[in-house]
């Protein structure tokens, strides 16, 4: 949980900075955004495990941002708002937020709520590699299927459509070996005939993009005479 990365979204820079310092002391990584549109961009860069989200913001407000996030992500969202009426809290929670904290807030209470949501998130397995999740994490690999984005150790990797299809297939089925024919049929969506070289070239290119040493791969392995797999780390 200490390695979790938290996205703080607030157009008030002083409040965002104060929350950032508070979370860093607790051992969390922090990314900041000034409005909902910036928050959605940060989510697509991958690796975010929880969002602290202000309601009143320019360009895209917190409640609209929550609805957008909930289209394909289960990531915990804590609403932060100056509105303290029960009706406001009910509205925020009904739109998909997991918790609601009113300003001014008690710093230790906010930290406790963050830790509580992260424990639930991890216990239910959303931070793992469920094939039904829109996000898959394996070691340093992080795949956001909604954004069609792969990152390695936090760095975005540019993939062609076919390379992305292969990495998504293998990450969704980590530890399972796929023959070149099965990979081709799944990704190219056509019958496989003499496709070993085609798939091998794509595998080599993917390795060059995700492995520190492509000749001694950590993630994308060849099972000689059978096929390819992503290690289940």
MARBA-3410 file (N, C-alpha, C, O; in Angstrom, 1 decimal):
233
0.8,-1.2,0.0,0.0,0.0,0.0,0.9,1.3,0.0,0.4,2.3,-0.5 ~ 2.1,1.2,0.6,2.9,2.4,0.6,3.4,2.8,-0.7,3.7,4.0,-1.0 ~ 3.4,1.9,-1.7,3.8,2.2,-3.1,2.7,2.7,-3.9,2.9,3.0,-5.1 ~ 1.5,2.8,-3.4,0.4,3.3,-4.1,0.6,4.7,-4.6,1.2,5.5,-3.9 ~ 0.1,5.0,-5.8,0.2,6.4,-6.4,-1.2,7.0,-6.3,-2.2,6.4,-6.8
-1.3,8.2,-5.8,-2.6,8.9,-5.6,-2.6,10.1,-6.4,-1.7,10.9,-6.5 ~ -3.7,10.3,-7.1,-4.0,11.5,-8.0,-4.8,12.5,-7.2,-5.9,12.2,-6.7 ~ -4.2,13.7,-6.9,-4.9,14.8,-6.2,-5.4,15.8,-7.2,-4.6,16.4,-8.0 ~ -6.7,16.0,-7.3,-7.3,16.9,-8.3,-8.0,18.0,-7.6,-9.0,17.9,-7.0 ~ -7.4,19.2,-7.7,-8.0,20.4,-7.1,-7.4,21.7,-7.8,-6.2,21.7,-8.0
-8.2,22.6,-8.1,-7.7,23.8,-8.8,-7.1,24.8,-7.8,-6.5,25.8,-8.2 ~ -7.3,24.6,-6.5,-6.6,25.4,-5.5,-5.2,24.8,-5.2,-5.1,23.7,-4.6 ~ -4.2,25.4,-5.7,-2.8,24.9,-5.7,-2.4,24.7,-4.2,-1.6,23.7,-3.9 ~ -2.8,25.6,-3.3,-2.3,25.5,-1.9,-2.9,24.3,-1.3,-2.2,23.5,-0.6 ~ -4.2,24.0,-1.5,-4.8,22.8,-0.9,-4.1,21.5,-1.6,-3.8,20.6,-0.8
-4.0,21.5,-2.9,-3.4,20.4,-3.5,-2.0,20.1,-3.0,-1.6,18.9,-2.8 ~ -1.2,21.1,-2.8,0.2,21.0,-2.3,0.2,20.5,-0.9,1.0,19.6,-0.5 ~ -0.7,21.0,-0.1,-0.8,20.5,1.3,-1.2,19.1,1.4,-0.6,18.3,2.2 ~ -2.1,18.6,0.6,-2.5,17.2,0.5,-1.3,16.4,0.0,-1.0,15.3,0.6 ~ -0.6,16.9,-1.0,0.6,16.2,-1.5,1.6,15.9,-0.4,2.1,14.8,-0.3
1.9,16.9,0.3,2.9,16.8,1.4,2.5,15.8,2.5,3.3,15.0,3.0 ~ 1.2,15.9,2.8,0.6,14.9,3.8,0.8,13.5,3.3,1.1,12.6,4.1 ~ 0.5,13.2,2.1,0.5,11.9,1.5,1.9,11.4,1.4,2.2,10.2,1.6 ~ 2.8,12.2,0.9,4.2,11.8,0.8,4.8,11.4,2.1,5.6,10.5,2.2 ~ 4.5,12.1,3.2,4.9,11.7,4.5,4.5,10.3,4.9,5.2,9.6,5.5
3.3,9.9,4.4,2.8,8.6,4.6,3.4,7.5,3.7,3.0,6.4,3.8 ~ 4.2,8.0,2.8,4.9,7.0,1.9,4.2,6.8,0.5,4.6,5.9,-0.2 ~ 3.2,7.6,0.2,2.5,7.5,-1.1,3.2,8.3,-2.2,3.8,9.3,-1.9 ~ 3.1,7.8,-3.4,3.4,8.7,-4.5,2.2,9.6,-4.9,1.1,9.2,-4.7 ~ 2.5,10.7,-5.4,1.4,11.7,-5.6,1.6,12.3,-7.0,2.7,12.7,-7.4
0.5,12.4,-7.7,0.4,13.2,-9.0,-0.7,14.2,-8.8,-1.8,13.9,-8.2 ~ -0.5,15.4,-9.3,-1.6,16.4,-9.2,-2.2,16.9,-10.5,-1.5,16.8,-11.6 ~ -3.4,17.3,-10.5,-4.1,17.8,-11.6,-5.0,19.0,-11.2,-5.4,19.0,-10.0 ~ -5.2,19.9,-12.1,-5.9,21.2,-11.7,-7.4,21.1,-12.1,-8.1,22.0,-11.7 ~ -7.8,20.2,-12.9,-9.2,20.1,-13.2,-9.5,18.6,-13.7,-8.6,17.8,-13.8
-10.8,18.4,-14.0,-11.2,17.0,-14.4,-10.6,16.5,-15.7,-10.2,15.4,-15.8 ~ -10.4,17.4,-16.7,-9.8,17.0,-17.9,-8.3,16.6,-17.7,-7.9,15.6,-18.3 ~ -7.6,17.3,-16.9,-6.2,17.0,-16.6,-6.2,15.6,-15.8,-5.3,14.8,-16.0 ~ -7.2,15.4,-15.0,-7.2,14.2,-14.2,-7.4,13.0,-15.1,-6.8,11.9,-14.9 ~ -8.3,13.1,-16.1,-8.5,12.0,-17.1,-7.3,11.7,-17.9,-7.0,10.5,-18.1
-6.5,12.7,-18.2,-5.2,12.5,-18.9,-4.2,11.8,-18.0,-3.5,10.9,-18.5 ~ -4.2,12.2,-16.8,-3.2,11.5,-15.8,-3.6,10.0,-15.7,-2.7,9.2,-15.6 ~ -4.9,9.7,-15.6,-5.3,8.4,-15.5,-4.9,7.5,-16.6,-4.5,6.3,-16.5 ~ -4.9,8.1,-17.8,-4.5,7.4,-19.0,-3.0,7.1,-19.1,-2.5,6.3,-19.8 ~ -2.2,7.8,-18.2,-0.8,7.6,-18.2,-0.5,6.4,-17.3,0.7,5.9,-17.3
-1.5,5.9,-16.6,-1.3,4.6,-15.8,-0.8,4.7,-14.5,-0.1,5.8,-14.1 ~ -1.0,3.7,-13.7,-0.4,3.6,-12.4,-1.1,4.3,-11.2,-0.5,4.3,-10.1 ~ -2.2,4.9,-11.4,-3.0,5.5,-10.3,-3.8,4.5,-9.6,-4.5,3.7,-10.2 ~ -3.8,4.6,-8.2,-4.5,3.6,-7.4,-5.6,4.2,-6.6,-6.5,3.5,-6.1 ~ -5.7,5.6,-6.5,-6.8,6.3,-5.8,-6.8,7.7,-6.2,-5.7,8.3,-6.6
-8.0,8.3,-6.2,-8.1,9.7,-6.6,-8.8,10.5,-5.5,-9.8,10.1,-4.9 ~ -8.2,11.6,-5.1,-8.8,12.6,-4.2,-9.3,13.8,-5.2,-8.5,14.4,-5.8 ~ -10.6,14.0,-5.2,-11.2,14.8,-6.3,-12.0,15.9,-5.7,-13.0,15.7,-5.0 ~ -11.7,17.2,-6.0,-12.5,18.3,-5.6,-13.7,18.4,-6.5,-13.7,17.9,-7.6 ~ -14.8,19.0,-6.0,-16.0,19.1,-6.8,-16.0,20.3,-7.7,-16.3,20.2,-8.9
-15.8,21.5,-7.1,-15.9,22.7,-7.9,-14.6,23.0,-8.6,-13.6,23.5,-8.0 ~ -14.5,22.7,-9.9,-13.3,23.0,-10.7,-13.7,23.5,-12.1,-14.8,23.2,-12.6 ~ -12.8,24.2,-12.8,-13.1,24.7,-14.1,-13.0,23.5,-15.1,-12.4,22.5,-14.8 ~ -13.5,23.8,-16.3,-13.4,22.8,-17.5,-14.2,21.6,-17.3,-15.1,21.3,-18.1 ~ -13.9,20.8,-16.2,-14.7,19.6,-16.0,-14.8,19.4,-14.5,-13.8,19.2,-13.8
-16.0,19.5,-13.9,-16.1,19.5,-12.4,-15.9,18.1,-11.9,-15.9,17.1,-12.7 ~ -15.9,18.0,-10.6,-15.6,16.7,-9.9,-16.6,15.6,-10.2,-16.3,14.4,-10.4 ~ -17.9,16.0,-10.1,-18.9,15.0,-10.3,-19.0,14.5,-11.7,-19.2,13.3,-11.9 ~ -18.8,15.3,-12.7,-18.8,14.9,-14.1,-17.6,14.0,-14.3,-17.6,13.0,-15.1 ~ -16.4,14.4,-13.7,-15.2,13.6,-13.8,-15.4,12.2,-13.2,-15.0,11.2,-13.8
-16.1,12.1,-12.1,-16.4,10.8,-11.4,-17.2,9.9,-12.4,-16.9,8.8,-12.5 ~ -18.3,10.5,-13.0,-19.1,9.7,-13.9,-18.3,9.2,-15.1,-18.5,8.1,-15.5 ~ -17.4,10.0,-15.6,-16.5,9.6,-16.7,-15.6,8.5,-16.3,-15.4,7.5,-17.1 ~ -15.0,8.6,-15.1,-14.1,7.6,-14.6,-14.8,6.2,-14.4,-14.3,5.2,-14.7 ~ -16.1,6.3,-13.9,-16.8,5.1,-13.6,-17.3,4.4,-14.8,-17.9,3.3,-14.7
-17.1,4.9,-16.0,-17.5,4.2,-17.2,-16.7,2.9,-17.4,-17.2,2.0,-18.0 ~ -15.4,2.9,-16.9,-14.6,1.7,-17.1,-13.6,1.5,-16.0,-12.7,0.6,-16.2 ~ -13.6,2.2,-14.9,-12.6,2.0,-13.9,-13.3,1.9,-12.5,-14.2,2.5,-12.2 ~ -12.7,1.0,-11.7,-13.1,0.7,-10.3,-12.3,1.5,-9.3,-12.4,1.2,-8.1 ~ -11.3,2.3,-9.7,-10.4,2.9,-8.9,-11.1,3.7,-7.8,-12.1,4.4,-8.1
-10.7,3.7,-6.5,-11.4,4.4,-5.5,-11.3,5.9,-5.7,-10.3,6.5,-6.1 ~ -12.4,6.6,-5.4,-12.5,8.1,-5.6,-13.0,8.6,-4.3,-14.1,8.3,-3.8 ~ -12.3,9.6,-3.7,-12.7,10.3,-2.5,-13.0,11.7,-2.9,-12.1,12.5,-3.4 ~ -14.3,12.1,-2.8,-14.7,13.5,-3.1,-14.3,14.4,-2.0,-14.4,14.1,-0.8 ~ -13.7,15.6,-2.4,-13.3,16.6,-1.4,-14.1,17.9,-1.8,-14.0,18.4,-2.9
-14.9,18.3,-0.8,-15.8,19.4,-1.2,-16.1,20.3,0.0,-16.1,19.9,1.2 ~ -16.4,21.6,-0.3,-16.8,22.6,0.8,-18.2,22.4,1.1,-18.7,23.0,2.1 ~ -19.0,21.7,0.2,-20.4,21.5,0.5,-20.6,20.4,1.5,-20.2,19.2,1.2 ~ -21.3,20.7,2.6,-21.4,19.7,3.7,-22.8,19.2,3.9,-23.0,18.4,4.8 ~ -23.7,19.6,3.1,-25.1,19.2,3.2,-25.2,17.7,2.9,-24.5,17.2,2.0
-26.1,17.0,3.6,-26.3,15.6,3.3,-26.7,15.3,1.9,-26.2,14.3,1.3 ~ -27.5,16.2,1.3,-27.9,16.0,-0.1,-26.7,16.0,-1.1,-26.6,15.3,-2.0 ~ -25.7,16.9,-0.7,-24.5,17.0,-1.6,-23.7,15.7,-1.4,-23.1,15.1,-2.4 ~ -23.6,15.1,-0.2,-22.8,13.9,0.0,-23.5,12.7,-0.7,-22.9,11.9,-1.4 ~ -24.8,12.7,-0.6,-25.6,11.6,-1.3,-25.4,11.7,-2.8,-25.3,10.6,-3.4
-25.4,12.9,-3.3,-25.3,13.1,-4.8,-23.9,12.6,-5.2,-23.8,11.8,-6.2 ~ -22.8,12.9,-4.5,-21.5,12.5,-4.8,-21.3,11.0,-4.8,-20.7,10.4,-5.7 ~ -21.9,10.4,-3.7,-21.8,8.9,-3.6,-22.6,8.2,-4.6,-22.2,7.2,-5.1 ~ -23.8,8.8,-5.0,-24.6,8.1,-6.0,-24.0,8.2,-7.4,-24.4,7.4,-8.2 ~ -23.1,9.1,-7.6,-22.5,9.3,-8.9,-21.3,8.4,-9.0,-20.6,8.3,-10.1
-20.9,7.7,-7.9,-19.8,6.7,-8.0,-18.6,6.9,-7.1,-17.7,6.1,-7.1 ~ -18.7,8.0,-6.3,-17.6,8.2,-5.4,-17.7,7.1,-4.3,-18.7,6.6,-3.9 ~ -16.5,6.8,-3.7,-16.4,5.8,-2.6,-16.5,6.5,-1.2,-16.9,5.8,-0.3 ~ -16.1,7.7,-1.2,-16.1,8.4,0.1,-16.3,9.9,-0.2,-16.1,10.4,-1.3 ~ -16.7,10.7,0.9,-16.9,12.1,0.8,-16.3,12.8,2.0,-16.8,12.5,3.1
-15.4,13.7,1.8,-14.8,14.5,2.9,-15.0,16.0,2.7,-14.8,16.5,1.6 ~ -15.5,16.6,3.7,-15.8,18.1,3.6,-14.6,18.9,4.0,-13.9,18.6,4.9 ~ -14.5,20.1,3.4,-13.5,21.1,3.7,-14.1,22.0,4.8,-15.3,22.3,4.7 ~ -13.3,22.5,5.7,-11.9,22.1,6.0,-11.9,20.7,6.6,-12.7,20.4,7.3 ~ -10.8,20.0,6.2,-10.8,18.6,6.6,-9.6,18.4,7.7,-8.7,19.1,7.7
-9.8,17.3,8.5,-8.8,16.9,9.4,-7.8,16.1,8.6,-8.1,15.1,8.1 ~ -6.5,16.5,8.6,-5.5,15.8,7.8,-5.4,14.3,8.1,-5.3,13.5,7.2 ~ -5.4,14.0,9.4,-5.3,12.6,9.8,-6.5,11.8,9.4,-6.4,10.6,9.1 ~ -7.7,12.4,9.4,-8.9,11.7,9.0,-8.8,11.4,7.5,-9.2,10.3,7.0 ~ -8.3,12.4,6.7,-8.2,12.2,5.3,-7.2,11.0,5.0,-7.5,10.2,4.2
-6.1,11.0,5.7,-5.1,9.9,5.5,-5.8,8.5,5.9,-5.6,7.5,5.2 ~ -6.5,8.5,7.0,-7.2,7.3,7.4,-8.2,6.8,6.3,-8.3,5.6,6.1 ~ -8.9,7.7,5.8,-9.9,7.4,4.7,-9.1,6.8,3.5,-9.6,5.9,2.8 ~ -8.0,7.5,3.1,-7.2,7.0,2.0,-6.8,5.6,2.2,-6.9,4.7,1.3 ~ -6.2,5.3,3.4,-5.7,4.0,3.7,-6.8,2.9,3.7,-6.7,1.8,3.2
-8.0,3.3,4.2,-9.1,2.4,4.2,-9.6,2.0,2.8,-9.9,0.9,2.6 ~ -9.7,3.0,1.9,-10.1,2.7,0.6,-9.1,1.9,-0.2,-9.4,1.0,-0.9 ~ -7.8,2.1,0.1,-6.7,1.3,-0.6,-6.7,-0.1,-0.1,-6.5,-1.0,-0.9 ~ -7.0,-0.3,1.2,-7.1,-1.7,1.7,-8.2,-2.4,1.1,-8.0,-3.6,0.7 ~ -9.3,-1.8,0.9,-10.5,-2.4,0.3,-10.2,-2.7,-1.2,-10.5,-3.8,-1.7
-9.6,-1.8,-1.8,-9.2,-1.9,-3.3,-8.3,-3.1,-3.5,-8.5,-3.9,-4.4 ~ -7.3,-3.2,-2.7,-6.3,-4.3,-2.8,-6.9,-5.7,-2.4,-6.7,-6.7,-3.0 ~ -7.7,-5.7,-1.3,-8.3,-6.9,-0.8,-9.3,-7.5,-1.9,-9.3,-8.7,-2.0 ~ -10.0,-6.7,-2.6,-10.9,-7.2,-3.6,-10.2,-7.5,-4.9,-10.9,-8.0,-5.8 ~ -8.9,-7.3,-5.0,-8.2,-7.7,-6.1,-8.2,-6.8,-7.3,-7.7,-7.2,-8.4
-8.7,-5.6,-7.2,-8.7,-4.7,-8.3,-7.3,-4.2,-8.8,-7.2,-3.7,-9.9 ~ -6.3,-4.3,-7.9,-5.0,-3.9,-8.2,-4.2,-5.0,-8.9,-3.1,-4.9,-9.3 ~ -4.8,-6.2,-9.0,-4.2,-7.3,-9.6,-4.4,-7.4,-11.1,-4.8,-6.4,-11.7 ~ -4.3,-8.6,-11.6,-4.4,-8.7,-13.1,-5.6,-9.5,-13.5,-5.5,-10.5,-14.3 ~ -6.8,-9.1,-13.0,-8.0,-9.7,-13.5,-8.3,-9.4,-14.9,-8.2,-8.3,-15.3
-8.6,-10.4,-15.7,-8.9,-10.2,-17.1,-10.2,-9.3,-17.3,-10.4,-8.8,-18.4 ~ -11.0,-9.2,-16.3,-12.2,-8.4,-16.3,-12.0,-7.0,-15.9,-12.9,-6.1,-16.1 ~ -10.8,-6.7,-15.5,-10.4,-5.3,-15.1,-9.9,-4.5,-16.3,-9.4,-5.1,-17.2 ~ -10.2,-3.2,-16.3,-9.7,-2.4,-17.4,-8.2,-2.1,-17.2,-7.6,-1.5,-18.1 ~ -7.6,-2.4,-16.1,-6.2,-2.2,-15.8,-5.5,-3.5,-15.3,-6.1,-4.2,-14.5
-4.4,-3.8,-15.9,-3.6,-5.0,-15.5,-2.2,-4.6,-15.1,-1.5,-3.8,-15.9 ~ -1.8,-5.0,-14.0,-0.4,-4.7,-13.5,0.3,-6.0,-13.3,-0.1,-6.9,-12.5 ~ 1.5,-6.1,-13.9,2.4,-7.3,-13.7,3.8,-6.8,-13.6,4.4,-6.4,-14.5 ~ 4.3,-6.8,-12.4,5.7,-6.3,-12.1,5.7,-4.9,-12.5,4.9,-4.1,-12.0 ~ 6.6,-4.5,-13.4,6.7,-3.1,-13.8,5.9,-2.8,-15.0,5.8,-1.6,-15.4
5.1,-3.8,-15.5,4.2,-3.5,-16.7,2.9,-3.1,-16.2,2.3,-3.7,-15.2 ~ 2.3,-2.1,-16.8,1.0,-1.6,-16.4,0.2,-1.3,-17.7,0.6,-0.5,-18.5 ~ -0.9,-2.0,-17.9,-1.7,-1.9,-19.1,-3.1,-1.3,-18.7,-3.8,-1.8,-17.9 ~ -3.4,-0.2,-19.4,-4.7,0.4,-19.2,-5.5,0.1,-20.5,-5.2,0.8,-21.6 ~ -6.4,-0.8,-20.5,-7.1,-1.2,-21.7,-8.1,-0.1,-22.2,-8.3,0.0,-23.4
-8.6,0.7,-21.3,-9.5,1.7,-21.7,-8.8,2.8,-22.5,-9.3,3.3,-23.5 ~ -7.6,3.1,-22.1,-6.8,4.1,-22.8,-5.9,3.5,-23.9,-5.2,4.2,-24.6 ~ -5.9,2.1,-23.9,-5.0,1.4,-24.9,-3.5,1.9,-24.7,-2.8,2.2,-25.6 ~ -3.1,1.8,-23.4,-1.8,2.4,-23.1,-1.0,1.4,-22.3,-1.5,0.8,-21.3 ~ 0.3,1.1,-22.6,1.2,0.3,-21.8,2.3,1.2,-21.3,2.8,2.0,-22.0
2.6,1.0,-20.0,3.7,1.7,-19.4,4.7,0.6,-18.8,4.2,-0.4,-18.3 ~ 5.9,0.9,-18.8,6.9,0.1,-18.1,7.7,0.9,-17.1,8.3,1.9,-17.4 ~ 7.6,0.5,-15.8,8.2,1.3,-14.7,7.8,2.8,-14.8,8.6,3.6,-14.5 ~ 6.5,3.0,-15.1,6.0,4.4,-15.1,6.2,5.1,-16.4,5.7,6.2,-16.6 ~ 6.9,4.5,-17.4,7.2,5.2,-18.6,6.3,4.6,-19.7,6.2,3.4,-19.9
5.6,5.5,-20.4,4.7,5.1,-21.5,5.5,4.5,-22.7,6.6,5.0,-23.0 ~ 4.9,3.4,-23.3,5.6,2.7,-24.4,4.7,2.9,-25.6,3.5,2.6,-25.6 ~ 5.3,3.3,-26.7,4.5,3.4,-28.0,4.5,2.0,-28.7,5.5,1.4,-29.0 ~ 3.3,1.6,-28.9,3.1,0.3,-29.6,2.3,0.5,-30.9,1.4,1.3,-30.9 ~ 2.5,-0.4,-31.9,1.6,-0.4,-33.0,0.3,-1.2,-32.6,0.3,-1.8,-31.5
-0.7,-1.1,-33.4,-1.9,-1.8,-33.1,-1.8,-3.3,-32.9,-2.3,-3.9,-31.9 ~ -1.0,-3.9,-33.7,-0.7,-5.4,-33.6,0.1,-5.7,-32.3,-0.2,-6.7,-31.6 ~ 1.1,-4.9,-32.1,1.9,-5.1,-30.8,1.1,-4.9,-29.6,1.2,-5.7,-28.7 ~ 0.2,-3.9,-29.6,-0.7,-3.8,-28.5,-1.6,-5.0,-28.3,-1.8,-5.5,-27.2 ~ -2.2,-5.5,-29.4,-3.0,-6.6,-29.3,-2.3,-7.8,-28.7,-2.9,-8.6,-28.0
-1.1,-8.0,-29.1,-0.3,-9.2,-28.6,-0.1,-9.0,-27.1,-0.3,-9.9,-26.3 ~ 0.4,-7.8,-26.7,0.7,-7.6,-25.2,-0.6,-7.7,-24.4,-0.5,-8.2,-23.3 ~ -1.7,-7.2,-24.9,-3.0,-7.3,-24.1,-3.4,-8.7,-24.0,-3.8,-9.2,-22.9 ~ -3.3,-9.5,-25.1,-3.6,-10.9,-25.0,-2.8,-11.7,-24.0,-3.3,-12.4,-23.1 ~ -1.5,-11.4,-24.0,-0.6,-12.2,-23.1,-0.7,-11.7,-21.7,-0.6,-12.5,-20.7
-0.9,-10.4,-21.4,-1.0,-9.9,-20.1,-2.3,-10.3,-19.5,-2.4,-10.6,-18.3 ~ -3.4,-10.4,-20.2,-4.7,-10.9,-19.7,-4.6,-12.3,-19.3,-5.4,-12.8,-18.5 ~ -3.7,-13.1,-19.9,-3.6,-14.5,-19.7,-2.1,-14.8,-19.2,-1.5,-15.8,-19.7 ~ -1.7,-14.0,-18.2,-0.3,-14.2,-17.7,0.0,-15.6,-17.3,-0.8,-16.2,-16.6 ~ 1.1,-16.1,-17.7,1.6,-17.5,-17.3,1.1,-18.5,-18.3,1.6,-19.7,-18.3
0.2,-18.2,-19.2,-0.3,-19.1,-20.2,0.5,-19.0,-21.5,0.7,-17.9,-22.0 ~ 0.9,-20.1,-22.1,1.7,-20.1,-23.3,0.7,-20.2,-24.5,-0.2,-21.0,-24.6 ~ 1.0,-19.2,-25.4,0.2,-19.2,-26.7,1.1,-19.5,-27.9,2.2,-19.0,-28.0 ~ 0.7,-20.4,-28.7,1.4,-20.6,-29.9,1.3,-19.4,-30.9,0.5,-18.6,-30.7 ~ 2.3,-19.4,-31.8,2.2,-18.3,-32.8,0.9,-18.3,-33.5,0.4,-17.2,-33.9
0.4,-19.4,-33.8,-0.9,-19.5,-34.6,-2.1,-18.9,-33.8,-2.9,-18.2,-34.3 ~ -2.1,-19.3,-32.5,-3.2,-18.8,-31.6,-3.1,-17.2,-31.5,-4.1,-16.5,-31.5 ~ -1.8,-16.7,-31.3,-1.6,-15.3,-31.2,-2.1,-14.6,-32.5,-2.8,-13.6,-32.4 ~ -1.7,-15.2,-33.6,-2.1,-14.6,-34.9,-3.6,-14.6,-35.1,-4.2,-13.5,-35.5 ~ -4.3,-15.7,-34.8,-5.7,-15.7,-35.0,-6.4,-14.8,-34.0,-7.4,-14.2,-34.4
-5.9,-14.6,-32.8,-6.6,-13.7,-31.8,-6.4,-12.2,-32.2,-7.3,-11.4,-32.1 ~ -5.2,-11.9,-32.7,-4.8,-10.5,-32.9,-5.1,-10.0,-34.3,-5.7,-8.9,-34.5 ~ -4.8,-10.9,-35.3,-5.0,-10.5,-36.7,-6.5,-10.8,-37.1,-7.0,-10.3,-38.2 ~ -7.2,-11.6,-36.3,-8.6,-12.0,-36.6,-8.7,-12.7,-38.0,-9.7,-12.4,-38.7 ~ -7.8,-13.6,-38.3,-7.9,-14.3,-39.5,-7.2,-15.7,-39.3,-6.4,-15.8,-38.4
-7.4,-16.6,-40.2,-6.8,-17.9,-40.1,-5.3,-17.8,-40.2,-4.8,-17.1,-41.0 ~ -4.6,-18.7,-39.4,-3.2,-18.6,-39.4,-2.6,-19.7,-40.4,-3.0,-20.8,-40.4 ~ -1.7,-19.2,-41.2,-1.0,-20.1,-42.1,0.4,-19.6,-42.3,0.7,-18.5,-42.8 ~ 1.4,-20.4,-41.8,2.8,-20.0,-41.9,3.0,-18.7,-41.3,3.6,-17.8,-42.0 ~ 2.7,-18.5,-40.1,2.7,-17.2,-39.4,3.8,-17.0,-38.4,3.9,-16.0,-37.8
4.6,-18.1,-38.2,5.6,-18.0,-37.2,6.6,-16.8,-37.3,6.8,-16.1,-36.3 ~ 7.1,-16.6,-38.5,8.0,-15.4,-38.7,7.3,-14.1,-38.4,7.9,-13.2,-37.8 ~ 6.1,-14.0,-38.9,5.3,-12.7,-38.6,5.2,-12.4,-37.2,5.5,-11.3,-36.7 ~ 4.8,-13.4,-36.4,4.6,-13.2,-35.0,5.9,-13.0,-34.3,6.0,-12.2,-33.4 ~ 6.9,-13.8,-34.7,8.2,-13.6,-34.1,8.8,-12.2,-34.2,9.4,-11.7,-33.3
8.6,-11.6,-35.4,9.1,-10.2,-35.6,8.4,-9.3,-34.6,9.0,-8.4,-34.1 ~ 7.1,-9.4,-34.5,6.4,-8.6,-33.5,6.8,-8.8,-32.1,6.9,-7.8,-31.3 ~ 7.0,-10.0,-31.7,7.5,-10.3,-30.4,8.8,-9.7,-30.1,9.1,-9.1,-29.1 ~ 9.7,-9.7,-31.1,11.0,-9.1,-31.0,10.9,-7.6,-30.8,11.7,-7.0,-30.0 ~ 10.1,-7.0,-31.5,9.9,-5.5,-31.4,9.3,-5.2,-30.1,9.7,-4.2,-29.5
8.4,-6.0,-29.6,7.8,-5.7,-28.2,8.9,-5.8,-27.2,9.0,-5.0,-26.3 ~ 9.7,-6.9,-27.3,10.8,-7.0,-26.3,11.7,-5.8,-26.3,12.2,-5.4,-25.2 ~ 12.0,-5.3,-27.5,12.9,-4.2,-27.5,12.4,-2.9,-26.8,13.1,-2.0,-26.4 ~ 11.0,-2.9,-26.7,10.4,-1.8,-26.1,10.1,-1.9,-24.6,10.1,-0.9,-23.9 ~ 10.0,-3.2,-24.1,9.6,-3.4,-22.7,10.7,-4.0,-21.9,10.6,-3.9,-20.6
11.7,-4.6,-22.5,12.8,-5.3,-21.7,14.0,-4.4,-21.6,14.4,-3.7,-22.5 ~ 14.6,-4.5,-20.4,15.9,-3.8,-20.2,17.0,-4.4,-21.1,17.8,-3.8,-21.7 ~ 17.0,-5.8,-21.1,17.9,-6.5,-21.9,17.0,-7.5,-22.7,16.7,-8.6,-22.2 ~ 16.7,-7.2,-24.0,15.9,-8.1,-24.8,16.4,-9.5,-25.0,15.6,-10.4,-25.2 ~ 17.7,-9.7,-24.9,18.3,-11.0,-25.0,18.1,-11.8,-23.7,18.2,-13.1,-23.8
17.8,-11.2,-22.6,17.5,-11.9,-21.4,16.2,-11.3,-20.8,16.2,-10.6,-19.8 ~ 15.1,-11.6,-21.4,13.8,-11.0,-21.1,13.3,-11.4,-19.7,13.4,-12.5,-19.3 ~ 12.8,-10.4,-19.0,12.1,-10.6,-17.7,10.7,-10.9,-17.9,10.1,-11.7,-17.1 ~ 10.0,-10.3,-18.9,8.6,-10.4,-19.0,8.1,-11.4,-20.1,7.4,-12.4,-19.9 ~ 8.5,-11.1,-21.3,8.0,-11.8,-22.5,9.0,-12.9,-22.8,10.1,-12.7,-23.4
8.5,-14.2,-22.5,9.4,-15.3,-22.7,9.0,-16.2,-23.8,7.8,-16.3,-24.2 ~ 9.9,-16.9,-24.4,9.7,-17.9,-25.4,9.7,-19.3,-24.7,10.6,-19.6,-23.9 ~ 8.7,-20.1,-25.0,8.8,-21.5,-24.5,9.0,-22.3,-25.8,8.1,-22.6,-26.6 ~ 10.3,-22.7,-25.9,10.8,-23.3,-27.2,9.9,-24.5,-27.7,9.6,-25.4,-26.9 ~ 9.5,-24.4,-28.9,8.7,-25.4,-29.5,7.3,-25.3,-29.2,6.5,-26.1,-29.8
6.9,-24.4,-28.4,5.5,-24.2,-28.0,4.9,-22.9,-28.3,3.9,-22.8,-29.1 ~ 5.5,-21.8,-27.8,5.0,-20.5,-28.1,5.6,-19.4,-27.2,6.7,-19.4,-26.8 ~ 4.7,-18.5,-26.8,5.1,-17.3,-26.0,4.2,-17.1,-24.8,3.1,-17.5,-24.8 ~ 4.8,-16.4,-23.8,4.0,-16.0,-22.7,4.6,-14.8,-22.0,5.7,-14.5,-22.1 ~ 3.7,-14.1,-21.2,4.1,-13.1,-20.3,4.2,-13.8,-18.9,3.3,-14.4,-18.5
5.3,-13.6,-18.2,5.5,-14.2,-16.9,4.5,-13.6,-15.9,4.2,-12.4,-16.0 ~ 3.9,-14.5,-15.1,3.0,-14.1,-14.1,3.8,-13.7,-12.8,4.1,-14.5,-12.0 ~ 4.2,-12.4,-12.7,5.0,-11.9,-11.7,4.2,-11.6,-10.4,4.8,-11.2,-9.4
END
